[in-house]
Amino acid sequence: MQRIPEPLKELVEQMARLPGLGPKSAMRAAMILLKWPEAEARRLGKNIYELRDKLHMCSRCGGLSDSDPCSVCADPARNRDSLCLVAEWDSLLTIEEGHFYKGQYLILGGLLSPLEHSPAETLDMERLIKRLNEGEVNELILALGATAEAEATAGYVRDEVNRRFPKLRITRLAQGIPLGSEVKFMDRENLRQSLRYRQEL
């Protein structure tokens, strides 16, 4: 069997670590890249190389941006009295695509996973408490989904926030979300209705 050249082998091994790409899919992708015009392939490599330098984490919401604060946090037209708490950045993107929420966001950085003994320290509670301490937020919306992990996280966040801010209104997405759904996979209409008819916690 012919030996795979080392540079190609190394690239395939790296690409195979990406979600949804196994060794065979990574090899197919690498072979397609080799067929690209040289300028395009080099531009892709340059963009990957510069990604970490050009992207920032927004100091307000924790989202990825090319500026700090990000365009959502810096927008003076957004309501500052509601804060939508999401697990990950892609959930924020999903809600923003619908154009039906006009408040602020904060990214928690994940969900608690009782079965995997995921510790509460993995959640960015420090950023959340700091935002709430500013005194602008009247309502905290927990948009974490309808999975077992989301339920465990919502309970933990509610208890921690209630302990420090007993007068703050805490709501969650309406229970019309299909059981087991993550926010980032919800269709736009379901998400819009879930936000509109959110429930007190």
Steps between C-alpha positions, in 0.01 A plus 500: 500500500633841404603713797304825548737799479568637849361856439173355368480246783550773761228719345253210482565407864431861609187534288367165626474655848231740378137408586338299223828416328652155534827391336335418165303826483812692601697334221228590245502862621880516482498364145245765398722770652790373289289556188422859593690782327816575698386853590172371649672229702753750636220745587322229698821417686560870572146543637539200730843626612370850578170392656616517862663840448199659332227360724433628851274387781256778582562615856126566545326189368786253446422457130745485211551827315753701304450789744459547875225558593324309224249669268200373702633622836608832349164567332332791687160404356490168689297473820729491800244380754477139373788253486464175305723225638608241241731201533721563198567764236320309223176520703538880503541493121184292462292745703651801322409355159131529593518876574234464772711560812635851556669467839849407618671159516743311715666170411527257789767287335324165514256296704526287811506130421398300808584165338849618404545681832562829321594750775327835547843665462471445125220759486585869469299601806753771585419691180126458564518628858713793385239597238214471747690709754490791254132538590365543145345156458141450619441163335734205453376268223636145518516384137685176567282243321296203618762233565579339837823704504307821431257425784782435745677819393183710520438381855855578604498847340158583648613408852826692473335812356207491745746484788675821387219684322172393664294769321621421149242349264621166361319343205556207269396409148143372480454128544391457138861415414524135393653292779871450444536809280801729502437865420743500207296227325154653550308634203444875492123499565524264799775715645306821444190358673708355785656840566170685467317275746791448740411383850595614848742280690 
